[in-house]
Amino acid sequence: MRPQLLLGALVVISLMKPSWATPLDDSLLAYAVNVHRTPMQTWGPGYGIYLGRGVFITAAHVVGRGWWTRPKVAIGGQEYPTSIVKEGSFEGTDLTLLSVEENLLPMRLRLRKTSLCSAPPRPGQQVVTVVPEGVVRSHIIAPQQLPPSVRKFSTVIADVARTGNSGSGVFDAQSLCLLGIMSRKISISRTRSDTGKTETIDIAKYFVPASEIAAFLPADLALNQ
């Protein structure tokens, strides 16, 4: 089999793997929130993850410029006003930290604290993507499985269609530590030989890894201390 065909077969096989959630996976739902701009963004709610001490993390582009979008965290249908702790950018570190007055949050959330994974993500590692609507299992794929033009995104998962979108949490399926925050889809363009039309195909999703999250957090918010 030619290398190109073998690569394609591996990608197809990886996308066909089942993604059964477990009751332990469902326990992660408590950390997941929606993020709303003001007024609400036309494409629907974004996602975020509770870190602890009233602080939530999401993708920077979900919030945009916080002084303008005035983001709110939504939990169980109730919105909470936020302040910006730290703001990244889509082109740089795609992370933003939001803070809510802790005494306003549900007690079930105030008692929680997220742990960051200390080990780097590895190809084949089973993960759980988490949004308020549910959890989905997937796995990390090696950058070498991607076209050369997008291999700079070294932390990527398979199963584009079902897993959480921007701002959702990516957790290790065994230890349930936070591996990263979902940033973007990775897509390629191809021209159909039968029609000559160019189409865009989503092939993977990139997440900002825990090591970058740890570097982004202010010193007083270090999670694993």
WOWO-V837369 format. One record per run of one state. SS is the DSSP state (2 for helix, 1 for strand, 0 for the rest). FROM is the first residue (numbers start at 1). TO is the last residue. Records with the same first field share a line. If there is no record, write none. Layout:
SS = FROM-TO ; FROM-TO
This chain:
0 = 1-2 ; 17-22 ; 37-45 ; 53-54 ; 59-59 ; 64-65 ; 70-71 ; 76-77 ; 82-82 ; 88-95 ; 100-101 ; 105-106 ; 111-115 ; 117-125 ; 132-133 ; 142-142 ; 146-147 ; 151-155 ; 158-168 ; 173-177 ; 192-197 ; 217-218 ; 222-225
2 = 3-16 ; 23-31 ; 60-63 ; 66-69 ; 102-104 ; 107-110 ; 143-145 ; 148-150 ; 210-216 ; 219-221
1 = 32-36 ; 46-52 ; 55-58 ; 72-75 ; 78-81 ; 83-87 ; 96-99 ; 116-116 ; 126-131 ; 134-141 ; 156-157 ; 169-172 ; 178-191 ; 198-209
